[in-house]
Amino acid sequence: MATVRRLNASEHAPRRDAAAEAFLAIIANANTARPYTIAVRALVAELGECAAPAELGCR
């Protein structure tokens, strides 16, 4: 079973848009990539593309 670890956020973290595109680039299966692309890009649009992940806060 996989282990989930909290990442230390820093000001040098990639922007959300760059992180999302890097994640999407590694999905080889087209049937998986299509819905992931839609969902991830919608999430980036909702949260804002330029901010670093460290700027996310709890609601």
C-alpha positions as CSV (number, residue, x, y, z in Angstrom):
1,M,0.0,0.0,0.0
2,A,1.2,3.5,-0.8
3,T,2.3,6.0,1.8
4,V,1.1,9.6,1.8
5,R,3.5,12.2,2.9
6,R,3.1,15.9,3.4
7,L,5.4,17.9,1.2
8,N,7.2,20.9,2.6
9,A,6.0,23.9,0.7
10,S,8.5,26.5,-0.2
11,E,8.5,29.7,-2.2
12,H,10.6,27.8,-4.8
13,A,7.8,25.3,-5.5
14,P,6.5,25.1,-9.0
15,R,3.5,27.2,-10.0
16,R,0.2,25.3,-10.1
17,D,-0.1,25.4,-13.9
18,A,3.4,24.0,-14.3
19,A,2.9,21.3,-11.7
20,A,-0.4,20.3,-13.4
21,E,1.1,20.1,-16.8
22,A,4.1,18.1,-15.6
23,F,1.7,15.6,-13.9
24,L,-0.5,15.3,-17.0
25,A,2.6,14.7,-19.2
26,I,3.4,11.4,-17.4
27,I,0.0,9.9,-18.1
28,A,0.5,7.5,-21.0
29,N,-2.9,6.0,-21.4
30,A,-5.1,8.3,-23.6
31,N,-8.3,7.0,-22.0
32,T,-7.0,8.1,-18.6
33,A,-5.3,11.3,-19.8
34,R,-8.5,12.8,-21.3
35,P,-10.6,13.0,-18.1
36,Y,-7.5,13.8,-15.9
37,T,-6.7,16.7,-18.2
38,I,-10.2,18.1,-18.0
39,A,-10.3,17.7,-14.2
40,V,-6.8,19.0,-13.4
41,R,-7.1,22.0,-15.7
42,A,-10.5,22.9,-14.2
43,L,-9.0,22.7,-10.7
44,V,-6.1,25.0,-11.8
45,A,-8.5,27.5,-13.3
46,E,-10.6,27.5,-10.1
47,L,-7.6,27.9,-7.8
48,G,-5.5,30.2,-10.0
49,E,-2.7,29.2,-12.2
50,C,0.1,31.5,-11.1
51,A,0.2,30.9,-7.4
52,A,2.5,28.4,-5.8
53,P,1.0,25.4,-4.0
54,A,2.3,26.8,-0.7
55,E,-0.3,29.6,-1.0
56,L,-3.2,27.1,-0.6
57,G,-4.8,27.2,2.8
58,C,-7.4,25.2,4.7
59,R,-11.0,26.3,4.6
